[in-house]
Amino acid sequence: MADEQAPPGIDIHTPSFARVYDYFLGGKDNFASDREVADLVIQLVPEAPVVAQGNRIAIERAVRYLAERGVTQFVDIGSGLPTASNVHQYATETHPGAKVVYVDNDPIVLAHGRALLTEDGVAAFIQGDLYEPEKIFTDPRLTDLIDLGEPVGLILAAIIHHVPDENDPRGVVMRLHEFLPPGSHIMLTHLHDSGDDPRVAEARKILQSGLGGSHFRGAEQILSFMDGLTVLEPGVTACTAWRPDGPAGEPEHPLHDQMAAVLGRKDA
């Protein structure tokens, strides 16, 4: 995207994780500052884009799994830029009549999301901040589409790892639990500290310096975000190894272990 095409208010000189992620997925909604960070990571770890691709695989599996079991409402917080396939497409292909609200606070994500993902009666895109869940769940555009008295599938894909420890990531997720009725599910993906690839430490430094915070966490800490929920098998595992309808498989690529997925159900 050329500089002159940037919507008003977009800072093209500061990289955005949403746009770096878009670049990893082969998208075009990114700027030189985003590509510079992404290329530094790719130079160190040429296979890095497979982590982003693995994240999409886990999202699709979770949404289809839930839709097959009658969950027809989804809220995707930190949805990022539209890709070739998105949550409402996975959901409606599996269960016609499914509804999705996308939430993000990145101006360029909002501009593209509203243009490409909004569909009357099916999908809406709203501005919202992860730290202000009450504003998200009382937004009329959400409550017009989502019945908060019925189960909801909440998607938190590749967003909680941007919450630093001093901002209490567990507490942030716990507050979101409060807005969901029984029968709801939370699907979460997170950068995973597997401790078995020496290149990851350097990639972390690049991401953290270039993007202002991308925190790799261990499986135990990621699991703590599901406190109070029933964690479904196979628990916390690599995104492409994570299969909610069967035992965990092997990661499809060694670097897929650097992004973990987990699904929890709110029973009461």
Secondary structure in CASP SS format (residue, H / E / C, confidence):
PFRMAT SS
TARGET T0000
AUTHOR 0000-0000-0000
METHOD secondary structure of the structure
MODEL  1
M C 1.00
A C 1.00
D H 1.00
E H 1.00
Q H 1.00
A C 1.00
P C 1.00
P C 1.00
G C 1.00
I C 1.00
D C 1.00
I C 1.00
H C 1.00
T C 1.00
P C 1.00
S C 1.00
F H 1.00
A H 1.00
R H 1.00
V H 1.00
Y H 1.00
D H 1.00
Y H 1.00
F H 1.00
L C 1.00
G C 1.00
G C 1.00
K C 1.00
D C 1.00
N C 1.00
F C 1.00
A H 1.00
S H 1.00
D H 1.00
R H 1.00
E H 1.00
V H 1.00
A H 1.00
D H 1.00
L H 1.00
V H 1.00
I H 1.00
Q H 1.00
L H 1.00
V C 1.00
P C 1.00
E C 1.00
A C 1.00
P H 1.00
V H 1.00
V H 1.00
A H 1.00
Q H 1.00
G H 1.00
N H 1.00
R H 1.00
I H 1.00
A H 1.00
I H 1.00
E H 1.00
R H 1.00
A H 1.00
V H 1.00
R H 1.00
Y H 1.00
L H 1.00
A H 1.00
E H 1.00
R C 1.00
G C 1.00
V C 1.00
T C 1.00
Q E 1.00
F E 1.00
V E 1.00
D E 1.00
I E 1.00
G C 1.00
S C 1.00
G C 1.00
L C 1.00
P C 1.00
T C 1.00
A C 1.00
S C 1.00
N C 1.00
V H 1.00
H H 1.00
Q H 1.00
Y H 1.00
A H 1.00
T H 1.00
E H 1.00
T H 1.00
H C 1.00
P C 1.00
G C 1.00
A C 1.00
K E 1.00
V E 1.00
V E 1.00
Y E 1.00
V E 1.00
D E 1.00
N C 1.00
D C 1.00
P H 1.00
I H 1.00
V H 1.00
L H 1.00
A H 1.00
H H 1.00
G H 1.00
R H 1.00
A H 1.00
L H 1.00
L C 1.00
T C 1.00
E E 1.00
D C 1.00
G C 1.00
V C 1.00
A E 1.00
A E 1.00
F E 1.00
I E 1.00
Q E 1.00
G C 1.00
D C 1.00
L C 1.00
Y C 1.00
E C 1.00
P H 1.00
E H 1.00
K H 1.00
I H 1.00
F H 1.00
T C 1.00
D C 1.00
P H 1.00
R H 1.00
L H 1.00
T H 1.00
D C 1.00
L C 1.00
I C 1.00
D C 1.00
L C 1.00
G C 1.00
E C 1.00
P C 1.00
V C 1.00
G E 1.00
L E 1.00
I E 1.00
L E 1.00
A E 1.00
A C 1.00
I C 1.00
I H 1.00
H H 1.00
H H 1.00
V C 1.00
P C 1.00
D H 1.00
E H 1.00
N H 1.00
D C 1.00
P H 1.00
R H 1.00
G H 1.00
V H 1.00
V H 1.00
M H 1.00
R H 1.00
L H 1.00
H H 1.00
E C 1.00
F C 1.00
L C 1.00
P C 1.00
P C 1.00
G C 1.00
S C 1.00
H E 1.00
I E 1.00
M E 1.00
L E 1.00
T E 1.00
H E 1.00
L E 1.00
H E 1.00
D C 1.00
S C 1.00
G C 1.00
D C 1.00
D C 1.00
P H 1.00
R H 1.00
V H 1.00
A H 1.00
E H 1.00
A H 1.00
R H 1.00
K H 1.00
I H 1.00
L H 1.00
Q H 1.00
S H 1.00
G H 1.00
L H 1.00
G C 1.00
G C 1.00
S C 1.00
H C 1.00
F C 1.00
R E 1.00
G C 1.00
A H 1.00
E H 1.00
Q H 1.00
I H 1.00
L H 1.00
S H 1.00
F C 1.00
M C 1.00
D C 1.00
G C 1.00
L C 1.00
T E 1.00
V E 1.00
L C 1.00
E C 1.00
P C 1.00
G C 1.00
V C 1.00
T E 1.00
A E 1.00
C H 1.00
T H 1.00
A H 1.00
W C 1.00
R C 1.00
P C 1.00
D C 1.00
G C 1.00
P C 1.00
A C 1.00
G C 1.00
E C 1.00
P C 1.00
E C 1.00
H C 1.00
P H 1.00
L H 1.00
H H 1.00
D H 1.00
Q H 1.00
M E 1.00
A E 1.00
A E 1.00
V E 1.00
L E 1.00
G E 1.00
R E 1.00
K C 1.00
D C 1.00
A C 1.00
END
